[in-house]
Amino acid sequence: MDIRLPIPKNWQDFETICHRLWTEIWNDLDAQKNGRQGQSQCGVDVFGKPIYSKYYHGVQCKDKDNRLGSVLTTTELENECNKAKDFKPQISAYTLATTSQRDEGIQEFYRKLNEDKAFPFNVNVWSWDDIEAEIAYRPIILNHFYSNIQIPETNVAAIRLNRHSTKDHFHAFFSRPIISETISKKFKSYLMPLVYELIDNSYLYGKASQYEIKIEKNKIVLKDNGIPFDPISELDASKASSKSNIGSFVFKTFLDKFEGKIKATYTRTDDFNVLKFIVDDTILNIEDNTHFELSVDLKEAYGRENAKHLASKIPTDKDEVVLNVTDIFNVSVFVEFTQEALQRMTDKQTLTISLPRHEYLSSFGSWFNDDRLTIKMR
């Protein structure tokens, strides 16, 4: 979807747009703006914990007026990264979002920073080109900030990635509302790992520099400009091991899972490998109605109200609920959390909690007289 959105007139609006955008990309409703004007922000304007990471990510918003020759520089990027080293807790990924246009020199610079592991986090830059492309696929954000701009409705979602694209780019695509409206969360859980493996293989073995994903109704098209390679006939899952051919295993498992419901074809067109899936409508909307799994970090929880907020994420329409607790700071909060979870659940549901091994928790299972609860120590 090629559009041109006007750049926000002030840095406050730009920061708000970035906050709304990354809240959706990360699928983290608790993503927050960091502090307020005049406070030290350690180079981070927006922070949150992506659904695909147990660590915090940070975004710095840089409003640049290209009309006045103000553009992002490598020195500025490096300075902001140095500030972000002091953000607590430590972030694992750092994105500088700017109203500047995409710049090859900046891209090369932050790639070098990542290759040299110059910072304790991965560095990335999102230009206004990247940002407006994502806003265009997000009706709530678009209508809120650009209600006077009409964009033609489309049932096609597409993205072009390269070998330096980050997980945020990948997950941003699959978090677009149009994707959620097209395919179910359950089918997405099979499709995303498959696409990720195919992308990785195309860069690593196919020498590709570009990868495209397009989803339209029941058609999924994957393209790369690597050397000719037909994954349907050339991937061999029998060679899969912990050391190699994992992509072959994922590809075969995907086709076997939906045998008779998906038609896969391969062509070589205009120097591109084109892998196309025609998907039966019945599997686009498959859902798992029996199992729900959630990872929680109780190190960040303080007090009963916070525990109740975390427990509110547990659905009552799943037979089995599995909670992976990554860390615990306050044992009493964890007890409150578990009590809230059990009170919220129905009599027919079961709750399995995976806990880190610790002396404080050795007797935890006996504190609750509830047959629905199972405690597993890691």
C-alpha positions in Angstrom: 0.0 0.0 0.0 1.8 3.1 -1.2 0.7 6.2 0.6 2.1 9.5 1.7 1.1 10.7 5.2 2.1 14.2 6.4 4.8 14.2 9.1 3.4 15.4 12.5 3.9 19.1 13.1 5.4 18.7 16.6 7.4 16.1 18.5 4.6 15.5 21.0 2.3 14.2 18.3 5.1 12.1 16.8 5.8 10.5 20.2 2.2 9.7 20.7 1.9 8.1 17.3 5.0 6.0 18.0 3.5 5.0 21.4 0.3 3.9 19.8 2.1 2.1 16.9 4.5 0.1 19.0 1.8 -0.8 21.5 0.2 -2.6 18.6 3.4 -4.0 17.2 4.5 -5.4 20.5 0.9 -6.5 21.4 1.6 -4.9 24.8 -1.2 -2.9 26.2 1.0 -1.9 29.1 3.6 -0.2 26.8 4.2 3.3 28.2 5.7 6.6 27.5 8.9 7.1 29.6 8.7 9.9 32.1 7.8 13.4 31.1 9.4 16.5 29.5 12.4 17.7 31.6 13.1 14.3 33.2 16.1 12.2 32.2 14.7 9.4 30.0 17.9 7.5 29.3 17.4 7.8 25.5 14.0 6.0 25.7 10.6 7.6 25.0 8.5 4.5 24.8 9.1 1.2 26.4 7.3 -2.2 26.6 7.6 -5.9 26.6 6.8 -7.5 23.2 4.7 -10.6 23.1 7.7 -12.4 21.5 10.3 -11.4 24.1 10.6 -11.6 27.8 12.8 -8.5 27.9 11.9 -4.8 27.5 12.3 -3.0 24.2 12.8 0.7 23.9 11.9 3.4 21.3 13.4 6.9 21.0 11.4 9.3 18.9 13.4 11.9 16.9 11.3 14.5 15.0 13.4 15.9 12.1 12.4 18.7 9.8 13.7 17.6 6.4 12.5 20.8 4.8 15.0 22.7 6.9 17.8 20.2 6.3 17.5 18.5 9.7 18.2 14.8 9.2 19.3 12.0 11.5 23.1 11.6 11.7 25.2 8.7 12.8 26.6 10.7 15.7 23.1 11.4 16.9 22.2 7.8 16.7 25.3 6.6 18.6 24.7 9.3 21.3 21.2 8.1 21.9 22.3 4.5 22.1 24.9 5.5 24.7 22.1 7.1 26.8 19.9 4.0 26.4 22.6 1.8 28.1 21.5 3.4 31.4 17.8 2.5 31.0 16.6 0.1 33.8 15.9 -2.7 33.5 18.2 -3.3 30.6 16.5 -3.4 27.2 17.3 -6.0 24.6 16.3 -4.0 21.5 16.5 -0.3 20.8 14.7 1.5 17.9 15.2 5.1 16.9 12.0 6.2 15.2 12.5 9.3 13.1 10.6 11.5 10.7 13.6 11.5 8.4 13.5 9.5 5.2 15.2 6.1 4.9 18.9 6.6 4.5 21.4 4.0 3.3 24.3 5.5 5.3 22.3 5.2 8.6 21.3 1.7 7.7 24.9 0.6 7.1 26.0 2.3 10.3 23.6 0.6 12.7 24.2 -2.8 10.9 27.9 -2.3 11.8 27.0 -1.4 15.4 25.0 -4.7 15.7 27.8 -6.8 14.0 30.4 -5.3 16.4 28.0 -5.8 19.4 28.8 -2.2 20.3 25.8 -2.0 22.7 24.1 -4.5 25.0 21.0 -4.4 22.8 20.2 -4.7 19.1 20.0 -1.3 17.3 17.5 -0.4 14.6 16.2 2.7 12.9 12.6 3.1 11.6 12.3 6.0 9.1 9.1 7.8 8.4 8.8 5.5 5.3 8.6 2.5 7.6 6.2 4.2 10.1 3.7 5.5 7.6 3.6 2.1 5.8 2.5 0.5 9.1 0.0 3.2 10.0 -1.7 2.7 6.7 -2.7 -0.8 7.7 -4.0 0.2 11.2 -7.4 1.8 10.9 -7.6 3.0 14.5 -4.3 4.8 14.4 -5.0 6.1 10.9 -8.4 7.5 11.7 -7.3 9.0 15.0 -4.4 11.0 13.6 -5.3 11.3 9.9 -9.1 11.3 9.8 -9.1 13.6 6.8 -7.1 11.2 4.7 -9.0 8.6 2.7 -7.1 5.4 1.9 -8.7 2.9 -0.5 -9.8 -0.3 1.3 -7.9 -3.3 0.3 -8.0 -7.0 1.3 -4.3 -7.4 0.6 -1.5 -7.2 3.2 2.1 -7.1 2.0 5.5 -6.3 3.3 9.0 -6.2 1.8 11.8 -7.2 4.1 15.6 -7.5 3.8 18.3 -9.4 5.7 18.6 -6.5 8.1 14.9 -6.2 9.0 14.2 -6.7 12.7 11.7 -8.8 14.5 9.6 -5.7 15.0 9.2 -5.5 11.2 8.2 -9.2 11.0 5.8 -9.0 13.9 4.4 -5.7 12.8 3.2 -7.3 9.6 1.5 -10.2 11.4 0.0 -7.9 14.0 -1.8 -5.8 11.4 -5.6 -5.8 11.9 -6.1 -7.0 8.3 -4.1 -10.1 9.1 -6.1 -10.8 12.3 -9.3 -10.4 10.2 -8.0 -12.8 7.6 -6.5 -15.7 9.6 -7.0 -17.0 13.1 -4.5 -16.8 15.9 -4.2 -20.6 15.8 -3.4 -20.7 12.1 -1.0 -17.8 12.5 0.9 -19.9 15.1 1.7 -22.4 12.3 2.2 -19.9 9.6 4.6 -17.5 11.4 7.3 -20.1 12.3 7.1 -21.5 8.8 7.6 -18.0 7.1 10.4 -17.2 9.6 12.3 -20.4 8.8 11.9 -19.8 5.0 13.1 -16.2 5.3 16.1 -17.3 7.3 17.0 -20.1 4.8 16.6 -17.7 1.9 19.1 -15.2 3.4 21.5 -17.8 4.8 21.6 -20.4 2.0 19.9 -18.7 -0.9 22.0 -15.5 -0.8 18.7 -13.5 -1.0 18.7 -9.8 -0.1 15.0 -9.3 -0.3 11.9 -11.2 0.9 8.3 -10.3 0.3 5.2 -11.6 2.1 1.7 -11.1 0.7 -1.6 -12.4 2.2 -4.8 -12.0 0.3 -8.0 -13.8 1.4 -7.0 -17.4 1.1 -3.8 -16.9 -0.9 -0.4 -16.6 0.7 2.6 -15.6 -1.5 6.2 -15.7 -0.4 8.9 -14.3 -2.7 12.7 -13.9 -2.5 15.4 -12.9 -4.9 17.8 -15.7 -4.0 19.2 -18.5 -6.1 16.6 -20.8 -7.7 15.2 -23.1 -5.0 12.0 -25.1 -4.8 11.3 -25.9 -1.1 8.5 -28.3 -2.1 10.8 -30.7 -3.8 14.2 -29.8 -2.4 13.6 -29.6 1.3 14.2 -33.0 3.0 12.7 -33.3 6.5 14.4 -36.7 7.0 17.7 -34.8 7.4 16.4 -32.6 10.2 18.4 -32.6 13.4 19.4 -30.2 16.1 22.2 -28.9 13.8 20.6 -28.5 10.5 17.5 -28.8 8.2 15.2 -27.5 10.9 13.4 -25.5 8.2 12.7 -28.7 6.3 11.0 -30.2 9.4 8.9 -27.1 9.9 7.9 -27.0 6.2 6.9 -30.7 6.2 5.0 -30.4 9.5 3.0 -27.4 8.1 2.0 -29.3 5.0 1.2 -32.5 6.9 -0.9 -30.6 9.5 -3.1 -29.2 6.7 -2.9 -32.0 4.2 -5.7 -31.7 1.7 -6.5 -28.2 2.9 -3.5 -26.3 1.4 -2.2 -26.4 -2.1 1.4 -25.4 -2.4 3.0 -24.4 -5.7 6.5 -23.1 -6.7 7.6 -21.0 -9.7 10.6 -19.1 -10.7 9.4 -15.7 -12.0 11.5 -12.6 -13.0 14.5 -13.9 -11.0 12.3 -14.5 -7.9 11.5 -17.7 -6.1 7.7 -17.6 -5.7 6.1 -20.0 -3.2 2.3 -19.8 -3.2 -0.2 -21.4 -0.8 -3.9 -21.6 -1.6 -5.6 -22.2 1.7 -9.0 -23.8 2.3 -11.4 -21.4 4.1 -12.0 -23.9 6.8 -8.5 -23.7 8.2 -8.1 -20.0 8.1 -10.4 -19.7 11.1 -9.3 -22.7 13.2 -8.9 -22.0 16.9 -7.6 -23.9 19.9 -10.5 -24.0 22.4 -8.8 -26.2 24.9 -5.5 -24.7 25.8 -4.2 -21.3 26.9 -0.6 -20.5 27.7 0.8 -17.3 29.2 4.3 -16.2 30.4 4.3 -13.7 33.3 7.2 -11.9 35.0 6.1 -11.3 38.6 9.4 -9.5 39.3 7.5 -6.5 37.8 4.4 -7.0 39.9 3.8 -5.0 43.1 0.7 -5.4 45.2 -2.7 -7.0 45.0 -4.1 -4.8 42.3 -1.2 -5.6 40.0 -1.7 -9.3 40.6 -5.4 -9.0 39.8 -4.5 -7.2 36.6 -2.2 -10.0 35.5 -4.7 -12.7 36.5 -7.4 -10.9 34.4 -5.6 -12.1 31.3 -6.7 -15.7 32.0 -9.7 -16.7 29.9 -12.5 -18.8 31.3 -13.3 -20.6 28.0 -10.2 -22.8 27.9 -10.0 -26.2 29.5 -6.3 -26.0 30.4 -4.4 -22.9 31.5 -0.6 -23.0 31.6 1.4 -20.2 33.3 5.1 -19.9 32.8 6.4 -17.7 35.6 9.8 -16.3 34.5 10.9 -14.6 37.6 9.6 -13.7 41.1 10.5 -10.8 43.3 7.6 -10.7 45.8 6.3 -14.1 47.0 3.2 -12.7 48.6 2.3 -11.1 45.3 2.6 -14.4 43.6 0.3 -16.0 46.2 -2.2 -13.2 45.5 -1.8 -13.8 41.8 -2.5 -17.5 42.1 -5.5 -16.9 44.3 -7.0 -14.5 41.8 -6.3 -16.9 39.0 -8.1 -19.8 40.8 -11.0 -17.6 41.8 -11.4 -16.5 38.2 -11.4 -20.0 36.7 -14.3 -22.3 36.4 -14.5 -25.7 38.2 -13.8 -27.5 35.0 -10.6 -25.7 34.2 -7.1 -26.8 35.3 -4.2 -24.5 36.1 -0.5 -25.6 35.7 2.1 -23.2 36.9 5.8 -23.6 35.9 8.0 -22.0 38.5 11.8 -21.2 38.8 13.5 -23.5 41.3 13.8 -21.6 44.7 13.7 -22.5 48.4 10.9 -19.9 49.0 8.6 -21.8 46.7 9.4 -25.4 47.8 6.1 -25.7 49.7 4.0 -23.5 47.5 1.8 -26.3 46.1 0.6 -27.3 49.6 -0.7 -23.8 50.4 -3.7 -24.2 48.1 -6.2 -27.0 48.7 -7.3 -27.0 45.1 -7.3 -30.1 42.8 -7.3 -27.9 39.7 -3.8 -26.6 40.5 -0.5 -28.3 39.5 2.9 -26.9 40.3 6.0 -27.8 38.3 9.4 -26.6 39.4 12.0 -26.0 36.7 
